[in-house]
Amino acid sequence: MNGINPSSVHDFPLVTAETSDAVRVLDVHHWTDRLFSFSVERPPSFRFRSGEFVMIGL
């Protein structure tokens, strides 16, 4: 570790598992040691249209 507290680097709070935006990971597939794909639950309130993107934090 570099001794920096991650929450002090940003002006916004870090997402935790208790955050309402957190979702459960259903499946992870490792294609190579550096490439993977995963599936997550989609809450009914989350709508996604063609051309949109979602930013995730891992």
C-alpha positions, 0 to 999 in steps of 0.5 A: 500500500502507498499509505494514502487513504482512498476516501481522502483522494476523492470529493465523493464517498466510496461505494460500499456493499451497503450502498443502494447502487450495489448489485450482486455479481452472478457469474465471472468468466476469466478469458485470459489472465487480464480479460474477464466478463461478468454478469450482475443482477439488474434491478427493475428500476435500472433501464438501459437503452442501446447506445448508453453506457454504465460506469462501474467500480470494481 
